Amino acid sequence: MRLSAMNQRTLLKSAAVFLIAYLALLALSLQFGHRYVELLLPIYHWEIGWLTPDYRILSLGLQDNRGEEVIALNLQLMHYIVVEEHVLSPGGNISSSTLAGHALQDAVLMLSLLAAWPTRRFYKRLLLLAGAVPVLLLVEMLDIPLMLLGSMDDLILSRVAPDASSFLVYWMHFLDGGGRLALSIVGALLVVVFGRLWFSSPAMPRQNVL
């Protein structure tokens, strides 16, 4: 009974911390979210350039779309390519966009989960949040750039081969269908797992395990 009561208190405390952290981060994202996205744009630019060697990036940045802030991408085809037995000539431009809020959603949810994760020491929570940076970056790279490219792929295929699809199109639908939420949760869990492995390593005292 005592263990059950302790578990309930821990659960309620974690839920309360999650709610507070989520609301606080949401407020910060509304105020400073565009700056966060601007920091990610060079990474998005590099990734998209690496994934699309046949295209040249004409523009990638934040735009206002009817009152909503979006991340917009504009590519130009530089070489002849074949898509589903159709030859596409160089020179054509293609654009896509996605809500900037999607990038903010990844950060807000993942960091809120880590802020609420039960730990024995406050400094461990800070270490979890610090350790979340590279994992969060990975989540962002699996989200926005692939979402933009998936939207472009979908547009191209709808013109030349309406019945065809591609991995990027499937991934785009996965993200829109709840995959973005899943990525953030999995990212938070990975940070916790890495934290447990770190704190349980021979170099760390046993009492410091999460």
Contacts in CASP RR format, 6 or more apart in sequence:
PFRMAT RR
TARGET T0000
AUTHOR 0000-0000-0000
METHOD contacts of the structure
MODEL  1
MRLSAMNQRTLLKSAAVFLIAYLALLALSLQFGHRYVELLLPIYHWEIGW
LTPDYRILSLGLQDNRGEEVIALNLQLMHYIVVEEHVLSPGGNISSSTLA
GHALQDAVLMLSLLAAWPTRRFYKRLLLLAGAVPVLLLVEMLDIPLMLLG
SMDDLILSRVAPDASSFLVYWMHFLDGGGRLALSIVGALLVVVFGRLWFS
SPAMPRQNVL
10 118 0 8 1.000
13 118 0 8 1.000
14 116 0 8 1.000
14 117 0 8 1.000
14 118 0 8 1.000
15 116 0 8 1.000
17 115 0 8 1.000
17 116 0 8 1.000
18 112 0 8 1.000
18 113 0 8 1.000
18 115 0 8 1.000
18 116 0 8 1.000
21 111 0 8 1.000
21 112 0 8 1.000
21 115 0 8 1.000
21 116 0 8 1.000
22 108 0 8 1.000
22 109 0 8 1.000
22 112 0 8 1.000
25 107 0 8 1.000
25 108 0 8 1.000
25 111 0 8 1.000
25 112 0 8 1.000
26 108 0 8 1.000
29 36 0 8 1.000
29 101 0 8 1.000
29 104 0 8 1.000
29 107 0 8 1.000
29 108 0 8 1.000
33 100 0 8 1.000
33 104 0 8 1.000
34 62 0 8 1.000
34 69 0 8 1.000
34 100 0 8 1.000
36 103 0 8 1.000
36 104 0 8 1.000
36 107 0 8 1.000
37 62 0 8 1.000
37 71 0 8 1.000
37 100 0 8 1.000
37 101 0 8 1.000
37 103 0 8 1.000
37 104 0 8 1.000
38 62 0 8 1.000
40 103 0 8 1.000
40 140 0 8 1.000
40 144 0 8 1.000
41 60 0 8 1.000
41 61 0 8 1.000
41 62 0 8 1.000
41 71 0 8 1.000
43 137 0 8 1.000
43 140 0 8 1.000
43 141 0 8 1.000
44 60 0 8 1.000
44 71 0 8 1.000
44 141 0 8 1.000
44 144 0 8 1.000
44 145 0 8 1.000
44 148 0 8 1.000
45 57 0 8 1.000
45 60 0 8 1.000
47 141 0 8 1.000
47 145 0 8 1.000
48 57 0 8 1.000
48 60 0 8 1.000
48 73 0 8 1.000
48 75 0 8 1.000
48 145 0 8 1.000
48 148 0 8 1.000
48 149 0 8 1.000
49 55 0 8 1.000
49 57 0 8 1.000
51 145 0 8 1.000
51 149 0 8 1.000
52 75 0 8 1.000
52 149 0 8 1.000
54 77 0 8 1.000
54 78 0 8 1.000
54 79 0 8 1.000
54 81 0 8 1.000
55 75 0 8 1.000
55 76 0 8 1.000
55 77 0 8 1.000
55 78 0 8 1.000
56 75 0 8 1.000
56 76 0 8 1.000
56 78 0 8 1.000
57 73 0 8 1.000
57 74 0 8 1.000
57 75 0 8 1.000
58 74 0 8 1.000
58 75 0 8 1.000
58 76 0 8 1.000
58 93 0 8 1.000
59 72 0 8 1.000
59 73 0 8 1.000
59 74 0 8 1.000
60 71 0 8 1.000
60 72 0 8 1.000
60 73 0 8 1.000
60 74 0 8 1.000
61 71 0 8 1.000
61 72 0 8 1.000
61 73 0 8 1.000
62 69 0 8 1.000
62 70 0 8 1.000
62 71 0 8 1.000
62 72 0 8 1.000
62 100 0 8 1.000
63 69 0 8 1.000
63 70 0 8 1.000
63 71 0 8 1.000
63 72 0 8 1.000
63 97 0 8 1.000
64 70 0 8 1.000
65 72 0 8 1.000
65 97 0 8 1.000
68 99 0 8 1.000
69 99 0 8 1.000
69 100 0 8 1.000
69 101 0 8 1.000
70 97 0 8 1.000
70 98 0 8 1.000
70 99 0 8 1.000
70 100 0 8 1.000
71 97 0 8 1.000
71 98 0 8 1.000
71 99 0 8 1.000
71 100 0 8 1.000
71 103 0 8 1.000
71 144 0 8 1.000
71 148 0 8 1.000
72 95 0 8 1.000
72 96 0 8 1.000
72 97 0 8 1.000
73 95 0 8 1.000
73 96 0 8 1.000
73 97 0 8 1.000
73 148 0 8 1.000
73 149 0 8 1.000
73 152 0 8 1.000
74 93 0 8 1.000
74 94 0 8 1.000
74 95 0 8 1.000
75 93 0 8 1.000
75 94 0 8 1.000
75 95 0 8 1.000
75 152 0 8 1.000
76 91 0 8 1.000
76 92 0 8 1.000
76 93 0 8 1.000
77 88 0 8 1.000
77 89 0 8 1.000
77 90 0 8 1.000
77 91 0 8 1.000
77 92 0 8 1.000
77 93 0 8 1.000
77 94 0 8 1.000
78 90 0 8 1.000
78 91 0 8 1.000
79 90 0 8 1.000
80 87 0 8 1.000
80 88 0 8 1.000
80 89 0 8 1.000
80 90 0 8 1.000
81 87 0 8 1.000
81 88 0 8 1.000
82 88 0 8 1.000
83 156 0 8 1.000
83 157 0 8 1.000
83 160 0 8 1.000
83 161 0 8 1.000
84 157 0 8 1.000
84 160 0 8 1.000
84 161 0 8 1.000
84 164 0 8 1.000
85 161 0 8 1.000
86 160 0 8 1.000
86 161 0 8 1.000
88 156 0 8 1.000
88 160 0 8 1.000
94 152 0 8 1.000
94 155 0 8 1.000
94 156 0 8 1.000
95 152 0 8 1.000
96 148 0 8 1.000
96 149 0 8 1.000
96 150 0 8 1.000
96 151 0 8 1.000
96 152 0 8 1.000
96 155 0 8 1.000
97 148 0 8 1.000
97 151 0 8 1.000
98 144 0 8 1.000
98 147 0 8 1.000
98 148 0 8 1.000
98 151 0 8 1.000
102 143 0 8 1.000
102 144 0 8 1.000
102 147 0 8 1.000
102 175 0 8 1.000
102 180 0 8 1.000
103 140 0 8 1.000
103 143 0 8 1.000
103 144 0 8 1.000
105 180 0 8 1.000
105 184 0 8 1.000
106 136 0 8 1.000
106 139 0 8 1.000
106 140 0 8 1.000
106 143 0 8 1.000
106 180 0 8 1.000
106 183 0 8 1.000
106 184 0 8 1.000
107 136 0 8 1.000
107 140 0 8 1.000
109 181 0 8 1.000
109 184 0 8 1.000
109 185 0 8 1.000
109 188 0 8 1.000
110 132 0 8 1.000
110 135 0 8 1.000
110 136 0 8 1.000
110 139 0 8 1.000
110 184 0 8 1.000
110 185 0 8 1.000
110 187 0 8 1.000
110 188 0 8 1.000
110 191 0 8 1.000
111 129 0 8 1.000
111 132 0 8 1.000
111 136 0 8 1.000
113 184 0 8 1.000
113 185 0 8 1.000
113 188 0 8 1.000
114 125 0 8 1.000
114 128 0 8 1.000
114 129 0 8 1.000
114 132 0 8 1.000
114 188 0 8 1.000
114 191 0 8 1.000
114 192 0 8 1.000
115 125 0 8 1.000
115 129 0 8 1.000
117 125 0 8 1.000
117 128 0 8 1.000
117 188 0 8 1.000
117 192 0 8 1.000
117 210 0 8 1.000
119 125 0 8 1.000
119 128 0 8 1.000
119 210 0 8 1.000
120 210 0 8 1.000
121 208 0 8 1.000
124 199 0 8 1.000
124 208 0 8 1.000
124 210 0 8 1.000
127 195 0 8 1.000
128 191 0 8 1.000
128 192 0 8 1.000
128 195 0 8 1.000
128 210 0 8 1.000
131 191 0 8 1.000
131 194 0 8 1.000
131 195 0 8 1.000
132 187 0 8 1.000
132 188 0 8 1.000
132 191 0 8 1.000
135 187 0 8 1.000
135 190 0 8 1.000
135 191 0 8 1.000
135 194 0 8 1.000
136 187 0 8 1.000
138 187 0 8 1.000
139 183 0 8 1.000
139 184 0 8 1.000
139 187 0 8 1.000
142 183 0 8 1.000
143 175 0 8 1.000
143 180 0 8 1.000
143 183 0 8 1.000
146 168 0 8 1.000
146 171 0 8 1.000
146 172 0 8 1.000
146 175 0 8 1.000
147 171 0 8 1.000
147 172 0 8 1.000
147 175 0 8 1.000
149 168 0 8 1.000
150 166 0 8 1.000
150 168 0 8 1.000
150 169 0 8 1.000
150 171 0 8 1.000
150 172 0 8 1.000
151 172 0 8 1.000
153 166 0 8 1.000
153 168 0 8 1.000
153 169 0 8 1.000
153 172 0 8 1.000
154 168 0 8 1.000
154 169 0 8 1.000
154 172 0 8 1.000
157 164 0 8 1.000
157 165 0 8 1.000
157 166 0 8 1.000
157 169 0 8 1.000
175 183 0 8 1.000
192 210 0 8 1.000
195 210 0 8 1.000
196 209 0 8 1.000
196 210 0 8 1.000
198 204 0 8 1.000
199 208 0 8 1.000
199 209 0 8 1.000
199 210 0 8 1.000
200 206 0 8 1.000
200 209 0 8 1.000
END
